[in-house]
């Protein structure tokens, strides 16, 4: 197989030119979008930073007073098992064995 290096070089130039032009257009679009959105972003940052308050209320504990930490677990969770096996009697013997192995 013979290569036409003139054709390969020409195609590479077209591809590289397209990549450079596409990257330039993308960066220009990104910069213009950021320029348009800058006031909105500044307002959002101002609003978010003004709402942050670091208030932690810790009651004073005397040195002679014992500290009790009470932790109550959440035991109200119920496991729900959804059985969607359908009618097992319609399965063949091999299918039942595979299903039983899978369920174990």
N, CA, C and O atoms as a GROMACS GRO file, in nm:
protein
  416
    1UNK      N    1   0.085  -0.117   0.000
    1UNK     CA    2   0.000   0.000   0.000
    1UNK      C    3   0.090   0.124   0.000
    1UNK      O    4   0.182   0.136   0.081
    2UNK      N    5   0.061   0.214  -0.090
    2UNK     CA    6   0.142   0.335  -0.099
    2UNK      C    7   0.067   0.450  -0.034
    2UNK      O    8  -0.054   0.464  -0.047
    3UNK      N    9   0.143   0.532   0.035
    3UNK     CA   10   0.086   0.649   0.102
    3UNK      C   11   0.113   0.772   0.019
    3UNK      O   12   0.222   0.790  -0.035
    4UNK      N   13   0.013   0.856   0.010
    4UNK     CA   14   0.027   0.983  -0.058
    4UNK      C   15   0.053   1.087   0.051
    4UNK      O   16  -0.040   1.141   0.111
    5UNK      N   17   0.182   1.115   0.076
    5UNK     CA   18   0.219   1.202   0.186
    5UNK      C   19   0.169   1.345   0.167
    5UNK      O   20   0.144   1.416   0.264
    6UNK      N   21   0.154   1.386   0.042
    6UNK     CA   22   0.103   1.520   0.017
    6UNK      C   23  -0.042   1.529   0.065
    6UNK      O   24  -0.081   1.629   0.126
    7UNK      N   25  -0.122   1.426   0.040
    7UNK     CA   26  -0.261   1.423   0.081
    7UNK      C   27  -0.271   1.412   0.234
    7UNK      O   28  -0.354   1.479   0.296
    8UNK      N   29  -0.185   1.329   0.294
    8UNK     CA   30  -0.186   1.314   0.441
    8UNK      C   31  -0.150   1.446   0.508
    8UNK      O   32  -0.213   1.485   0.606
    9UNK      N   33  -0.048   1.515   0.455
    9UNK     CA   34  -0.007   1.644   0.512
    9UNK      C   35  -0.118   1.747   0.500
    9UNK      O   36  -0.145   1.822   0.593
   10UNK      N   37  -0.183   1.749   0.386
   10UNK     CA   38  -0.292   1.844   0.365
   10UNK      C   39  -0.407   1.817   0.463
   10UNK      O   40  -0.463   1.911   0.520
   11UNK      N   41  -0.442   1.690   0.483
   11UNK     CA   42  -0.549   1.656   0.577
   11UNK      C   43  -0.511   1.690   0.721
   11UNK      O   44  -0.595   1.737   0.798
   12UNK      N   45  -0.385   1.668   0.758
   12UNK     CA   46  -0.340   1.704   0.892
   12UNK      C   47  -0.349   1.855   0.916
   12UNK      O   48  -0.386   1.899   1.024
   13UNK      N   49  -0.314   1.932   0.814
   13UNK     CA   50  -0.322   2.078   0.827
   13UNK      C   51  -0.467   2.120   0.847
   13UNK      O   52  -0.496   2.207   0.929
   14UNK      N   53  -0.560   2.058   0.773
   14UNK     CA   54  -0.702   2.090   0.790
   14UNK      C   55  -0.750   2.054   0.931
   14UNK      O   56  -0.822   2.131   0.994
   15UNK      N   57  -0.709   1.938   0.979
   15UNK     CA   58  -0.753   1.894   1.112
   15UNK      C   59  -0.696   1.985   1.220
   15UNK      O   60  -0.769   2.030   1.308
   16UNK      N   61  -0.566   2.014   1.214
   16UNK     CA   62  -0.506   2.101   1.314
   16UNK      C   63  -0.565   2.242   1.310
   16UNK      O   64  -0.587   2.304   1.414
   17UNK      N   65  -0.591   2.291   1.189
   17UNK     CA   66  -0.655   2.422   1.177
   17UNK      C   67  -0.793   2.422   1.240
   17UNK      O   68  -0.831   2.518   1.307
   18UNK      N   69  -0.870   2.316   1.218
   18UNK     CA   70  -1.003   2.306   1.278
   18UNK      C   71  -0.997   2.299   1.429
   18UNK      O   72  -1.080   2.358   1.498
   19UNK      N   73  -0.897   2.226   1.481
   19UNK     CA   74  -0.883   2.215   1.626
   19UNK      C   75  -0.848   2.351   1.686
   19UNK      O   76  -0.905   2.391   1.788
   20UNK      N   77  -0.757   2.421   1.623
   20UNK     CA   78  -0.716   2.553   1.675
   20UNK      C   79  -0.832   2.651   1.667
   20UNK      O   80  -0.856   2.726   1.763
   21UNK      N   81  -0.905   2.653   1.556
   21UNK     CA   82  -1.019   2.744   1.544
   21UNK      C   83  -1.129   2.707   1.644
   21UNK      O   84  -1.189   2.795   1.705
   22UNK      N   85  -1.156   2.577   1.660
   22UNK     CA   86  -1.258   2.533   1.755
   22UNK      C   87  -1.222   2.568   1.898
   22UNK      O   88  -1.308   2.610   1.976
   23UNK      N   89  -1.093   2.551   1.934
   23UNK     CA   90  -1.050   2.586   2.070
   23UNK      C   91  -1.062   2.736   2.091
   23UNK      O   92  -1.103   2.780   2.199
   24UNK      N   93  -1.027   2.815   1.991
   24UNK     CA   94  -1.038   2.961   2.003
   24UNK      C   95  -1.183   3.005   2.022
   24UNK      O   96  -1.212   3.090   2.107
   25UNK      N   97  -1.273   2.947   1.944
   25UNK     CA   98  -1.415   2.982   1.957
   25UNK      C   99  -1.468   2.941   2.094
   25UNK      O  100  -1.545   3.015   2.156
   26UNK      N  101  -1.428   2.824   2.141
   26UNK     CA  102  -1.473   2.777   2.272
   26UNK      C  103  -1.426   2.870   2.384
   26UNK      O  104  -1.504   2.905   2.472
   27UNK      N  105  -1.298   2.909   2.379
   27UNK     CA  106  -1.246   2.999   2.484
   27UNK      C  107  -1.313   3.136   2.476
   27UNK      O  108  -1.342   3.195   2.580
   28UNK      N  109  -1.337   3.186   2.356
   28UNK     CA  110  -1.403   3.316   2.342
   28UNK      C  111  -1.545   3.310   2.398
   28UNK      O  112  -1.590   3.403   2.465
   29UNK      N  113  -1.617   3.200   2.371
   29UNK     CA  114  -1.753   3.184   2.421
   29UNK      C  115  -1.754   3.175   2.573
   29UNK      O  116  -1.839   3.234   2.639
   30UNK      N  117  -1.658   3.101   2.628
   30UNK     CA  118  -1.649   3.087   2.773
   30UNK      C  119  -1.623   3.222   2.840
   30UNK      O  120  -1.686   3.255   2.940
   31UNK      N  121  -1.531   3.299   2.785
   31UNK     CA  122  -1.499   3.430   2.843
   31UNK      C  123  -1.619   3.525   2.836
   31UNK      O  124  -1.646   3.597   2.932
   32UNK      N  125  -1.690   3.524   2.724
   32UNK     CA  126  -1.805   3.614   2.712
   32UNK      C  127  -1.918   3.571   2.806
   32UNK      O  128  -1.988   3.656   2.862
   33UNK      N  129  -1.937   3.440   2.824
   33UNK     CA  130  -2.039   3.392   2.917
   33UNK      C  131  -2.004   3.430   3.060
   33UNK      O  132  -2.091   3.476   3.136
   34UNK      N  133  -1.878   3.413   3.098
   34UNK     CA  134  -1.836   3.452   3.234
   34UNK      C  135  -1.850   3.602   3.255
   34UNK      O  136  -1.886   3.646   3.365
   35UNK      N  137  -1.822   3.680   3.152
   35UNK     CA  138  -1.835   3.825   3.164
   35UNK      C  139  -1.981   3.864   3.187
   35UNK      O  140  -2.010   3.954   3.266
   36UNK      N  141  -2.073   3.796   3.118
   36UNK     CA  142  -2.215   3.826   3.134
   36UNK      C  143  -2.267   3.778   3.270
   36UNK      O  144  -2.354   3.843   3.328
   37UNK      N  145  -2.216   3.667   3.320
   37UNK     CA  146  -2.268   3.608   3.443
   37UNK      C  147  -2.198   3.661   3.569
   37UNK      O  148  -2.241   3.628   3.680
   38UNK      N  149  -2.095   3.742   3.555
   38UNK     CA  150  -2.017   3.789   3.670
   38UNK      C  151  -2.102   3.862   3.775
   38UNK      O  152  -2.087   3.833   3.893
   39UNK      N  153  -2.190   3.956   3.738
   39UNK     CA  154  -2.271   4.022   3.841
   39UNK      C  155  -2.361   3.924   3.917
   39UNK      O  156  -2.377   3.935   4.038
   40UNK      N  157  -2.418   3.828   3.846
   40UNK     CA  158  -2.505   3.729   3.911
   40UNK      C  159  -2.425   3.643   4.008
   40UNK      O  160  -2.470   3.615   4.119
   41UNK      N  161  -2.305   3.602   3.966
   41UNK     CA  162  -2.221   3.519   4.054
   41UNK      C  163  -2.178   3.598   4.177
   41UNK      O  164  -2.175   3.543   4.287
   42UNK      N  165  -2.144   3.726   4.159
   42UNK     CA  166  -2.105   3.808   4.274
   42UNK      C  167  -2.218   3.821   4.375
   42UNK      O  168  -2.196   3.810   4.496
   43UNK      N  169  -2.341   3.844   4.326
   43UNK     CA  170  -2.456   3.854   4.416
   43UNK      C  171  -2.481   3.723   4.489
   43UNK      O  172  -2.512   3.723   4.608
   44UNK      N  173  -2.467   3.611   4.418
   44UNK     CA  174  -2.489   3.481   4.481
   44UNK      C  175  -2.385   3.454   4.588
   44UNK      O  176  -2.418   3.401   4.695
   45UNK      N  177  -2.260   3.488   4.562
   45UNK     CA  178  -2.153   3.468   4.661
   45UNK      C  179  -2.176   3.557   4.781
   45UNK      O  180  -2.160   3.513   4.895
   46UNK      N  181  -2.214   3.683   4.757
   46UNK     CA  182  -2.243   3.775   4.868
   46UNK      C  183  -2.356   3.721   4.955
   46UNK      O  184  -2.346   3.723   5.078
   47UNK      N  185  -2.461   3.675   4.892
   47UNK     CA  186  -2.576   3.624   4.966
   47UNK      C  187  -2.538   3.499   5.046
   47UNK      O  188  -2.577   3.486   5.162
   48UNK      N  189  -2.463   3.410   4.985
   48UNK     CA  190  -2.426   3.284   5.052
   48UNK      C  191  -2.331   3.311   5.168
   48UNK      O  192  -2.343   3.249   5.273
   49UNK      N  193  -2.236   3.403   5.152
   49UNK     CA  194  -2.140   3.427   5.259
   49UNK      C  195  -2.202   3.507   5.373
   49UNK      O  196  -2.156   3.497   5.487
   50UNK      N  197  -2.305   3.586   5.345
   50UNK     CA  198  -2.370   3.661   5.452
   50UNK      C  199  -2.459   3.573   5.537
   50UNK      O  200  -2.487   3.607   5.652
   51UNK      N  201  -2.504   3.460   5.484
   51UNK     CA  202  -2.594   3.373   5.558
   51UNK      C  203  -2.522   3.276   5.650
   51UNK      O  204  -2.585   3.212   5.735
   52UNK      N  205  -2.392   3.263   5.635
   52UNK     CA  206  -2.317   3.167   5.715
   52UNK      C  207  -2.298   3.222   5.856
   52UNK      O  208  -2.242   3.331   5.873
   53UNK      N  209  -2.343   3.149   5.953
   53UNK     CA  210  -2.320   3.188   6.093
   53UNK      C  211  -2.263   3.067   6.165
   53UNK      O  212  -2.315   2.956   6.154
   54UNK      N  213  -2.159   3.089   6.238
   54UNK     CA  214  -2.094   2.981   6.312
   54UNK      C  215  -2.129   2.993   6.459
   54UNK      O  216  -2.045   3.030   6.541
   55UNK      N  217  -2.251   2.962   6.493
   55UNK     CA  218  -2.295   2.969   6.631
   55UNK      C  219  -2.306   2.827   6.686
   55UNK      O  220  -2.387   2.747   6.641
   56UNK      N  221  -2.225   2.800   6.783
   56UNK     CA  222  -2.230   2.671   6.851
   56UNK      C  223  -2.257   2.698   6.998
   56UNK      O  224  -2.181   2.768   7.064
   57UNK      N  225  -2.364   2.644   7.046
   57UNK     CA  226  -2.400   2.666   7.186
   57UNK      C  227  -2.361   2.544   7.267
   57UNK      O  228  -2.417   2.435   7.251
   58UNK      N  229  -2.266   2.564   7.353
   58UNK     CA  230  -2.219   2.456   7.440
   58UNK      C  231  -2.248   2.499   7.584
   58UNK      O  232  -2.198   2.602   7.629
   59UNK      N  233  -2.327   2.421   7.654
   59UNK     CA  234  -2.353   2.459   7.793
   59UNK      C  235  -2.226   2.442   7.877
   59UNK      O  236  -2.145   2.353   7.852
   60UNK      N  237  -2.211   2.529   7.976
   60UNK     CA  238  -2.094   2.522   8.062
   60UNK      C  239  -2.107   2.403   8.156
   60UNK      O  240  -2.212   2.380   8.214
   61UNK      N  241  -2.000   2.330   8.169
   61UNK     CA  242  -1.998   2.211   8.255
   61UNK      C  243  -1.900   2.236   8.368
   61UNK      O  244  -1.786   2.279   8.347
   62UNK      N  245  -1.946   2.208   8.488
   62UNK     CA  246  -1.857   2.221   8.603
   62UNK      C  247  -1.764   2.101   8.607
   62UNK      O  248  -1.799   1.993   8.560
   63UNK      N  249  -1.646   2.120   8.664
   63UNK     CA  250  -1.549   2.013   8.670
   63UNK      C  251  -1.596   1.897   8.757
   63UNK      O  252  -1.564   1.781   8.729
   64UNK      N  253  -1.671   1.926   8.860
   64UNK     CA  254  -1.715   1.820   8.949
   64UNK      C  255  -1.839   1.747   8.896
   64UNK      O  256  -1.876   1.643   8.950
   65UNK      N  257  -1.900   1.799   8.794
   65UNK     CA  258  -2.024   1.743   8.742
   65UNK      C  259  -1.993   1.634   8.639
   65UNK      O  260  -1.917   1.658   8.546
   66UNK      N  261  -2.051   1.513   8.652
   66UNK     CA  262  -2.025   1.408   8.553
   66UNK      C  263  -2.099   1.438   8.422
   66UNK      O  264  -2.207   1.497   8.422
   67UNK      N  265  -2.039   1.398   8.315
   67UNK     CA  266  -2.098   1.421   8.183
   67UNK      C  267  -2.164   1.292   8.137
   67UNK      O  268  -2.100   1.186   8.136
   68UNK      N  269  -2.289   1.301   8.100
   68UNK     CA  270  -2.361   1.184   8.049
   68UNK      C  271  -2.393   1.207   7.902
   68UNK      O  272  -2.453   1.307   7.864
   69UNK      N  273  -2.352   1.112   7.822
   69UNK     CA  274  -2.383   1.117   7.680
   69UNK      C  275  -2.487   1.010   7.654
   69UNK      O  276  -2.462   0.891   7.675
   70UNK      N  277  -2.601   1.053   7.608
   70UNK     CA  278  -2.711   0.960   7.582
   70UNK      C  279  -2.726   0.946   7.431
   70UNK      O  280  -2.754   1.043   7.360
   71UNK      N  281  -2.709   0.825   7.386
   71UNK     CA  282  -2.725   0.797   7.243
   71UNK      C  283  -2.837   0.696   7.227
   71UNK      O  284  -2.832   0.588   7.286
   72UNK      N  285  -2.935   0.730   7.149
   72UNK     CA  286  -3.045   0.636   7.128
   72UNK      C  287  -3.044   0.593   6.982
   72UNK      O  288  -3.057   0.676   6.892
   73UNK      N  289  -3.029   0.464   6.957
   73UNK     CA  290  -3.028   0.418   6.819
   73UNK      C  291  -3.168   0.421   6.759
   73UNK      O  292  -3.268   0.413   6.830
   74UNK      N  293  -3.172   0.432   6.630
   74UNK     CA  294  -3.299   0.434   6.560
   74UNK      C  295  -3.336   0.290   6.525
   74UNK      O  296  -3.291   0.237   6.423
   75UNK      N  297  -3.418   0.228   6.608
   75UNK     CA  298  -3.457   0.089   6.587
   75UNK      C  299  -3.590   0.075   6.514
   75UNK      O  300  -3.646  -0.034   6.507
   76UNK      N  301  -3.640   0.184   6.461
   76UNK     CA  302  -3.769   0.180   6.395
   76UNK      C  303  -3.759   0.143   6.248
   76UNK      O  304  -3.859   0.144   6.176
   77UNK      N  305  -3.640   0.112   6.203
   77UNK     CA  306  -3.623   0.077   6.063
   77UNK      C  307  -3.668  -0.066   6.040
   77UNK      O  308  -3.632  -0.157   6.116
   78UNK      N  309  -3.746  -0.087   5.937
   78UNK     CA  310  -3.800  -0.218   5.906
   78UNK      C  311  -3.748  -0.258   5.768
   78UNK      O  312  -3.756  -0.182   5.672
   79UNK      N  313  -3.695  -0.379   5.762
   79UNK     CA  314  -3.647  -0.429   5.633
   79UNK      C  315  -3.766  -0.479   5.552
   79UNK      O  316  -3.844  -0.563   5.598
   80UNK      N  317  -3.778  -0.427   5.432
   80UNK     CA  318  -3.887  -0.467   5.344
   80UNK      C  319  -3.829  -0.557   5.237
   80UNK      O  320  -3.741  -0.516   5.161
   81UNK      N  321  -3.878  -0.679   5.232
   81UNK     CA  322  -3.831  -0.774   5.131
   81UNK      C  323  -3.940  -0.789   5.026
   81UNK      O  324  -4.052  -0.831   5.056
   82UNK      N  325  -3.905  -0.754   4.908
   82UNK     CA  326  -4.002  -0.762   4.798
   82UNK      C  327  -3.979  -0.892   4.722
   82UNK      O  328  -3.874  -0.910   4.660
   83UNK      N  329  -4.074  -0.980   4.728
   83UNK     CA  330  -4.060  -1.107   4.657
   83UNK      C  331  -4.138  -1.098   4.528
   83UNK      O  332  -4.261  -1.091   4.527
   84UNK      N  333  -4.065  -1.100   4.420
   84UNK     CA  334  -4.129  -1.091   4.289
   84UNK      C  335  -4.093  -1.215   4.208
   84UNK      O  336  -4.068  -1.207   4.088
   85UNK      N  337  -4.090  -1.330   4.274
   85UNK     CA  338  -4.051  -1.452   4.206
   85UNK      C  339  -4.161  -1.508   4.118
   85UNK      O  340  -4.133  -1.577   4.020
   86UNK      N  341  -4.282  -1.480   4.150
   86UNK     CA  342  -4.392  -1.532   4.071
   86UNK      C  343  -4.420  -1.678   4.105
   86UNK      O  344  -4.398  -1.720   4.218
   87UNK      N  345  -4.467  -1.753   4.009
   87UNK     CA  346  -4.502  -1.894   4.030
   87UNK      C  347  -4.379  -1.980   4.004
   87UNK      O  348  -4.336  -1.997   3.890
   88UNK      N  349  -4.323  -2.036   4.112
   88UNK     CA  350  -4.201  -2.116   4.102
   88UNK      C  351  -4.232  -2.252   4.040
   88UNK      O  352  -4.142  -2.315   3.984
   89UNK      N  353  -4.355  -2.298   4.050
   89UNK     CA  354  -4.389  -2.430   3.998
   89UNK      C  355  -4.375  -2.439   3.846
   89UNK      O  356  -4.365  -2.549   3.791
   90UNK      N  357  -4.375  -2.323   3.777
   90UNK     CA  358  -4.361  -2.324   3.632
   90UNK      C  359  -4.216  -2.341   3.587
   90UNK      O  360  -4.190  -2.367   3.470
   91UNK      N  361  -4.122  -2.327   3.682
   91UNK     CA  362  -3.980  -2.340   3.648
   91UNK      C  363  -3.942  -2.486   3.633
   91UNK      O  364  -4.004  -2.574   3.693
   92UNK      N  365  -3.841  -2.511   3.553
   92UNK     CA  366  -3.790  -2.647   3.541
   92UNK      C  367  -3.708  -2.679   3.665
   92UNK      O  368  -3.679  -2.591   3.746
   93UNK      N  369  -3.669  -2.804   3.680
   93UNK     CA  370  -3.592  -2.848   3.797
   93UNK      C  371  -3.457  -2.777   3.803
   93UNK      O  372  -3.413  -2.734   3.910
   94UNK      N  373  -3.391  -2.764   3.688
   94UNK     CA  374  -3.261  -2.696   3.683
   94UNK      C  375  -3.273  -2.549   3.720
   94UNK      O  376  -3.187  -2.494   3.789
   95UNK      N  377  -3.379  -2.486   3.673
   95UNK     CA  378  -3.400  -2.344   3.705
   95UNK      C  379  -3.427  -2.327   3.854
   95UNK      O  380  -3.380  -2.230   3.914
   96UNK      N  381  -3.502  -2.417   3.914
   96UNK     CA  382  -3.528  -2.409   4.058
   96UNK      C  383  -3.400  -2.424   4.138
   96UNK      O  384  -3.380  -2.352   4.235
   97UNK      N  385  -3.313  -2.518   4.097
   97UNK     CA  386  -3.186  -2.538   4.168
   97UNK      C  387  -3.099  -2.413   4.159
   97UNK      O  388  -3.041  -2.370   4.259
   98UNK      N  389  -3.089  -2.354   4.038
   98UNK     CA  390  -3.009  -2.232   4.023
   98UNK      C  391  -3.065  -2.118   4.106
   98UNK      O  392  -2.989  -2.043   4.167
   99UNK      N  393  -3.198  -2.105   4.108
   99UNK     CA  394  -3.262  -2.001   4.187
   99UNK      C  395  -3.236  -2.023   4.336
   99UNK      O  396  -3.209  -1.928   4.409
  100UNK      N  397  -3.243  -2.146   4.380
  100UNK     CA  398  -3.218  -2.176   4.521
  100UNK      C  399  -3.075  -2.143   4.560
  100UNK      O  400  -3.050  -2.088   4.667
  101UNK      N  401  -2.978  -2.178   4.470
  101UNK     CA  402  -2.837  -2.144   4.497
  101UNK      C  403  -2.818  -1.993   4.501
  101UNK      O  404  -2.742  -1.942   4.584
  102UNK      N  405  -2.885  -1.921   4.413
  102UNK     CA  406  -2.871  -1.777   4.408
  102UNK      C  407  -2.930  -1.711   4.531
  102UNK      O  408  -2.877  -1.611   4.581
  103UNK      N  409  -3.042  -1.766   4.582
  103UNK     CA  410  -3.106  -1.709   4.699
  103UNK      C  411  -3.029  -1.736   4.827
  103UNK      O  412  -3.044  -1.662   4.925
  104UNK      N  413  -2.947  -1.838   4.828
  104UNK     CA  414  -2.867  -1.868   4.948
  104UNK      C  415  -2.752  -1.778   4.953
  104UNK      O  416  -2.672  -1.786   5.046
   0.00000   0.00000   0.00000
